[in-house]
Amino acid sequence: MTFTAEIKDSLEREYTICSKTVNFYRKQIKAFEKKYMIDTRAFLKKFEAGSLGDEQDFFDWYAFHKLLISWTKTKDALHNFLICKKTYLQV
């Protein structure tokens, strides 16, 4: 596989998008933790056990946590491809 400058630029742009998205979800989650004075790990246990109410914030918080995990995995995969595995690619 030839790793062209265009492919590299596209992957780097995608990495930047992922990084910004991860930062967005982290900030949103931190705001929920501050607002409800509970960390996400404890929130998830209570939410999944059904011991919290049905506030929209709780569903958003849960979704943001799941999305953060997904976007972080994508960001890490791009990082590994672009940085750690450069020796396997032809530029």
N, C-alpha and C positions, 0 to 999 in steps of 0.2 A: 504494500500500500504506500503510495506516495503521499506524504504529508505536506501539502502545499501551504503557502502563506495564507491563502484564502481560508483553508480549513482551520489553520491555527488561529487566525483572527476570529473566525466564527465561534470556535470553542472558547476562546478567551472572552468574547462578548457574552456568551452563554454563562460562563463562570461568574462574570460580573453581575449578571442578572440574578443568578442564584445567590450570590453573596448579599446583594441588597435585599432580596426576598427573605433570606434567613435572618438578617438584621431586623427587618420589619416585624417578623413574627416574634423574635426575641423581645423586642420592645413592647409589643402588645401583651405578651405573656407576663412580662415584668409589671406592666400596669395593672393587670388583673391580680397578680400576687400582692401588690401594694394595696389595691382597693379592698381586697377581701382578707388581707393579712394572713395568707396561707401560701405555702409554696406549691408548685405545680404537682409534685409527687403526692403530697397529702390531698390536694384537690382531686386528683385523678382517682385515688382510692375511694374517696367519699362520693364522687360523681358516679363512678362505675358501680358502687354499692347502692346507689339510689337514695342516699341519705341527704342530698342537697335538693333544693327546690328546682323549679323548671324555668329559672330566669334565663333570658336570652344570652346574657353574659356567660353563663356556664356552658352553654352549647358552643358559643364562639370560642371560649377558652379551650375546650376540648378539641374542637376542630383545628384551632391554631396550633395546638400541640402536635396533633397528627400531621399537619402540613409542615411544621418545622422539621419533624423527623424525615419526612419525604424529601423536602428541599435540601436538607443537610446531606442526605445520602447522595443526591445528585451532584451537589457541590463537591463533595469528597471524591466522587468518581471522576469528575472532570479534573479536579486537582491532581489526582493520581495519574491520570492520562497525560495531562499537560506537563507536569513537573517531574514526577517520579519515574515515568517510563519513557522519558525523552530519548534515552539511548537506543530504544528499539525503533525509532522513527527516522525517516529520511526527511531532511528539511531542504 
